[in-house]
């Protein structure tokens, strides 16, 4: 009987080293996405992002806000990964239009 072993991997601060000085996307606990260049991290998985853009998605549309230098506490991070910042499947709208769309739902 051939059973394949699946290795589970817990991401720790050591794993963040491969993301240093690279463009990453972070899914936050409250559902926002942060895009930026990972500049530093600590033993609590808190990170510093440079040239950060915050994006919020709803029904195939998104809005974004430039945040600049951004510090994120590790407890607020759900997942982190590499990104190229391009969105081809969603339409960008202004924050006002986005809020109006939220009110209609």
C-alpha positions in Angstrom: 0.0 0.0 0.0 1.6 3.3 -1.2 0.7 6.2 1.0 2.2 9.6 0.2 3.3 11.6 3.1 2.3 15.2 3.0 4.6 17.4 4.9 3.0 20.3 6.8 5.1 23.4 7.1 4.7 26.0 9.7 5.9 29.4 8.6 8.3 31.0 11.0 10.4 34.1 10.9 13.2 32.1 9.2 10.9 31.6 6.2 10.4 35.3 5.8 14.1 35.6 4.8 13.3 34.5 1.2 10.8 37.4 0.9 13.2 40.1 2.0 13.5 43.0 -0.6 10.8 41.4 -2.8 7.3 42.4 -3.6 4.8 40.6 -1.4 1.0 40.5 -0.8 -0.4 40.1 2.7 -3.9 39.0 3.5 -4.8 40.8 6.8 -7.1 39.3 9.4 -9.9 41.9 8.6 -9.8 41.0 4.9 -7.7 43.8 3.5 -4.7 43.1 1.2 -1.4 44.9 1.5 1.1 45.0 -1.4 4.6 46.2 -0.9 8.3 45.5 -0.6 9.2 43.5 2.5 12.0 45.3 4.3 12.2 43.7 7.7 10.6 41.2 10.2 11.1 40.2 13.8 10.7 37.1 16.0 7.0 37.9 16.4 6.4 37.8 12.6 5.8 41.5 12.6 6.9 43.0 9.3 7.8 46.4 7.7 6.6 47.1 4.2 7.8 49.8 1.9 5.8 51.6 -0.8 2.7 49.9 0.6 -0.7 49.8 -1.3 -3.8 48.7 0.6 -6.5 47.1 -1.6 -10.0 46.1 -0.7 -12.0 43.8 -3.0 -15.8 43.4 -3.5 -17.8 41.8 -6.3 -15.0 42.0 -9.0 -14.1 45.6 -8.1 -11.4 47.0 -5.9 -10.1 50.2 -4.6 -6.7 51.1 -3.3 -4.9 53.5 -1.1 -1.2 54.3 -1.0 0.2 53.9 2.6 3.9 54.3 2.1 6.0 52.7 4.9 3.7 50.3 6.9 4.4 48.2 10.0 2.2 45.1 10.4 1.9 43.2 13.7 2.4 39.5 13.1 -0.9 38.5 14.8 -2.8 40.4 12.0 -1.3 38.5 9.2 -3.3 35.6 7.7 -1.0 34.7 4.8 1.9 36.2 2.9 3.2 35.5 -0.6 5.1 36.9 -3.6 3.2 39.1 -6.0 3.7 41.1 -9.2 1.0 43.7 -8.3 -0.9 43.2 -11.6 -4.7 42.7 -11.5 -6.4 41.5 -14.7 -9.6 40.1 -13.4 -10.8 43.0 -11.3 -11.9 46.5 -12.1 -10.3 49.4 -10.3 -12.8 52.1 -9.0 -12.4 55.2 -6.8 -13.0 54.9 -3.1 -16.2 56.9 -3.4 -17.6 54.5 -6.1 -16.5 51.5 -4.1 -18.3 52.8 -1.0 -21.5 53.4 -3.1 -21.3 49.8 -4.4 -21.1 48.6 -0.8 -24.2 50.5 0.2 -26.2 48.9 -2.5 -25.6 45.4 -1.1 
